[in-house]
Amino acid sequence: MPSHEFSPKTTWIKLWIAWGAVVFVGVLIFRVLLSVVGEREAERYVGCQRHLRNDCQPSLFWVLAELKTGQDGAGTAVNNTEQKAIPPLPEPIETTEATSTKDYTSFYRDSDTAPVILSVTPGSTVLSEDGFYRGKPGSTIAVNAKVEDAKTVTLYYQWIASSAMPKKVAEMKKLPSGDYRASFTFPAANQLPGTLEVRAVNAKGETASLTLQIAGNQ
């Protein structure tokens, strides 16, 4: 009978090759998972910084990426995770009482197919040179918005000194003209200045937001 010699060297080579293949495949899978999770966490971070989400507990990814969160309101990503591009700001908001080129605080869309907020008009207010729409505390105004491709449009208010999430004011009603409207009552002077946000969501859950600064009459 032919004899088969046992070669420890050959066996170890085979084991090392098998182990190397396992490590290589594992690294590939880890990189794919890290990319997917990283992109989702980056999007969540951006949404939280813009007060568009409630699930804003910092994750391990945020810590590893050195993303600052909290009450300072600032954050910097030092990792190379690719984030969705935020489209440029629209043209200045249409108003009947304001002509400033800085009549918005921020404009945000979380995708290219998110709703488009064309304009927001806070009636019975005056836009001052410091960028605040000013009205009389306790007075009620009509806020009109021109929005495309939205399923719901909601109005929010946040006192500028508060770290809480913006407070929902009302669902904006769609008018026969296609515009959206809601009433807003200026808070007391000790709850001003603040931000007034129009937030639009489409059927796929994609979001657009436009935020204005408001204050009491000087």
C-alpha positions as CSV (number, residue, x, y, z in Angstrom):
1,M,0.0,0.0,0.0
2,P,1.3,3.5,-0.8
3,S,2.1,5.5,2.3
4,H,0.9,9.1,2.9
5,E,3.4,11.2,4.9
6,F,2.0,13.8,7.3
7,S,3.5,17.2,6.6
8,P,3.0,19.7,9.5
9,K,4.5,22.5,7.3
10,T,1.9,21.9,4.6
11,T,-0.9,21.9,7.1
12,W,0.2,25.2,8.7
13,I,0.4,26.8,5.3
14,K,-3.2,25.8,4.5
15,L,-4.4,27.0,7.9
16,W,-2.7,30.4,7.3
17,I,-4.2,30.7,3.8
18,A,-7.7,29.9,5.2
19,W,-7.3,32.3,8.1
20,G,-6.1,35.1,5.7
21,A,-9.1,34.6,3.5
22,V,-11.4,34.8,6.5
23,V,-9.8,38.0,7.7
24,F,-9.9,39.5,4.2
25,V,-13.6,38.8,3.8
26,G,-14.3,40.1,7.3
27,V,-12.5,43.4,6.6
28,L,-14.5,43.9,3.4
29,I,-17.8,43.2,5.2
30,F,-16.8,45.5,8.1
31,R,-16.0,48.3,5.7
32,V,-19.3,48.0,4.0
33,L,-21.2,48.0,7.3
34,L,-19.2,50.9,8.6
35,S,-19.9,52.9,5.5
36,V,-23.7,52.3,5.7
37,V,-23.9,53.0,9.4
38,G,-21.6,56.0,9.1
39,E,-23.8,57.6,6.4
40,R,-27.0,57.0,8.5
41,E,-25.4,58.4,11.6
42,A,-24.0,61.5,9.7
43,E,-27.5,62.2,8.4
44,R,-29.0,61.8,11.9
45,Y,-26.4,64.1,13.2
46,V,-27.2,66.8,10.6
47,G,-30.9,66.4,11.3
48,C,-30.4,66.8,15.0
49,Q,-28.3,69.9,14.6
50,R,-31.1,71.4,12.6
51,H,-33.8,70.3,15.1
52,L,-35.5,68.1,12.6
53,R,-35.3,64.8,14.6
54,N,-36.0,63.7,18.2
55,D,-33.6,60.7,18.3
56,C,-30.6,62.7,19.2
57,Q,-28.8,60.6,21.7
58,P,-25.0,60.6,20.7
59,S,-23.9,57.2,19.4
60,L,-20.5,55.6,19.5
61,F,-20.0,56.7,15.9
62,W,-20.5,60.3,16.9
63,V,-17.8,59.9,19.7
64,L,-15.4,58.2,17.4
65,A,-15.9,60.8,14.7
66,E,-15.5,63.5,17.3
67,L,-18.8,65.1,16.5
68,K,-19.7,67.6,19.2
69,T,-23.3,67.6,20.3
70,G,-25.0,69.2,23.2
71,Q,-25.9,72.7,24.3
72,D,-23.2,74.6,22.4
73,G,-25.2,74.1,19.2
74,A,-22.0,73.4,17.2
75,G,-20.6,70.3,15.6
76,T,-17.7,69.4,13.4
77,A,-17.2,66.1,11.6
78,V,-13.6,65.1,11.3
79,N,-14.2,61.8,9.6
80,N,-14.4,61.1,5.9
81,T,-18.0,59.8,6.0
82,E,-19.8,61.1,2.9
83,Q,-23.0,63.0,3.7
84,K,-25.9,63.8,1.5
85,A,-25.4,67.2,-0.2
86,I,-27.6,69.9,1.0
87,P,-29.0,72.0,-1.9
88,P,-28.1,75.7,-1.9
89,L,-30.2,78.3,-0.2
90,P,-33.2,79.6,-2.3
91,E,-33.6,83.1,-3.3
92,P,-34.6,85.5,-0.5
93,I,-38.0,84.9,0.9
94,E,-40.9,86.8,-0.6
95,T,-42.5,89.2,1.8
96,T,-44.7,92.3,1.4
97,E,-42.9,94.2,4.2
98,A,-39.3,93.2,3.8
99,T,-36.6,93.6,1.2
100,S,-33.5,92.3,3.0
101,T,-31.4,89.6,1.3
102,K,-31.0,87.9,4.6
103,D,-34.6,87.2,5.5
104,Y,-34.1,83.6,6.6
105,T,-32.1,81.9,9.3
106,S,-31.6,78.6,7.6
107,F,-33.0,76.4,4.8
108,Y,-32.6,72.7,4.8
109,R,-33.6,69.7,2.6
110,D,-32.5,66.2,3.4
111,S,-32.6,65.0,-0.2
112,D,-32.9,66.2,-3.7
113,T,-36.5,64.9,-3.9
114,A,-37.6,66.5,-0.6
115,P,-40.3,69.2,-0.6
116,V,-39.3,72.7,-1.8
117,I,-40.2,75.7,0.3
118,L,-40.4,78.6,-2.1
119,S,-41.4,81.4,0.2
120,V,-42.6,82.2,3.7
121,T,-44.5,85.3,4.6
122,P,-45.1,86.2,8.3
123,G,-47.9,88.8,7.9
124,S,-48.1,92.0,10.0
125,T,-44.4,91.9,10.8
126,V,-41.5,94.2,9.9
127,L,-38.1,92.9,9.0
128,S,-35.5,94.9,10.9
129,E,-31.9,95.5,9.8
130,D,-30.7,92.9,12.3
131,G,-32.6,90.1,10.5
132,F,-35.5,89.7,12.9
133,Y,-39.2,89.8,11.9
134,R,-40.6,92.0,14.6
135,G,-44.2,92.0,15.8
136,K,-46.1,93.0,18.9
137,P,-46.0,90.5,21.8
138,G,-49.4,88.9,22.2
139,S,-50.6,89.8,18.7
140,T,-51.7,87.1,16.2
141,I,-50.4,86.9,12.7
142,A,-51.0,84.8,9.6
143,V,-48.0,82.8,8.3
144,N,-48.3,81.9,4.7
145,A,-46.0,79.5,2.9
146,K,-45.5,78.4,-0.7
147,V,-44.5,74.8,-0.7
148,E,-44.2,72.2,-3.5
149,D,-44.5,68.4,-3.2
150,A,-45.5,68.3,0.5
151,K,-47.8,65.9,2.2
152,T,-47.8,67.9,5.4
153,V,-46.6,71.4,6.3
154,T,-46.2,72.2,10.0
155,L,-45.3,75.5,11.9
156,Y,-43.0,75.4,14.9
157,Y,-41.7,77.9,17.4
158,Q,-38.7,77.9,19.6
159,W,-37.6,80.4,22.2
160,I,-34.0,81.3,21.3
161,A,-32.8,80.8,24.9
162,S,-34.3,77.3,25.1
163,S,-32.4,74.1,24.4
164,A,-35.6,72.1,24.0
165,M,-36.9,70.9,20.7
166,P,-39.1,73.4,18.7
167,K,-42.7,73.4,19.9
168,K,-45.4,72.6,17.3
169,V,-47.7,75.5,16.7
170,A,-50.1,74.1,14.2
171,E,-50.5,72.1,11.0
172,M,-50.6,74.6,8.2
173,K,-53.8,74.3,6.1
174,K,-53.7,74.2,2.3
175,L,-55.7,77.0,0.7
176,P,-57.5,76.8,-2.6
177,S,-54.6,78.8,-4.1
178,G,-52.2,76.0,-3.1
179,D,-50.5,78.1,-0.4
180,Y,-50.4,76.9,3.2
181,R,-51.4,79.1,6.1
182,A,-51.4,78.9,9.9
183,S,-52.0,81.5,12.7
184,F,-49.2,82.3,15.1
185,T,-49.5,84.3,18.3
186,F,-46.4,86.2,19.3
187,P,-45.2,85.1,22.8
188,A,-44.8,87.4,25.7
189,A,-41.7,89.7,25.6
190,N,-39.9,87.4,28.1
191,Q,-40.2,84.5,25.6
192,L,-38.7,86.4,22.7
193,P,-36.6,86.5,20.5
194,G,-37.2,83.1,18.9
195,T,-37.3,81.1,15.7
196,L,-40.4,80.4,13.5
197,E,-39.9,77.2,11.5
198,V,-41.9,75.9,8.5
199,R,-41.3,72.2,8.1
200,A,-42.6,70.2,5.1
201,V,-42.6,66.4,4.8
202,N,-43.5,64.4,1.6
203,A,-45.1,61.0,1.3
204,K,-41.7,59.3,1.5
205,G,-40.8,61.1,4.8
206,E,-38.3,63.4,3.3
207,T,-38.1,66.8,5.0
208,A,-37.5,70.4,4.1
209,S,-37.3,73.2,6.7
210,L,-37.1,77.0,6.6
211,T,-36.5,78.9,9.8
212,L,-37.0,82.6,10.5
213,Q,-35.9,84.8,13.4
214,I,-38.7,86.7,15.2
215,A,-38.6,89.3,18.0
216,G,-40.8,91.9,19.7
217,N,-41.1,95.4,18.5
218,Q,-38.2,97.6,19.5
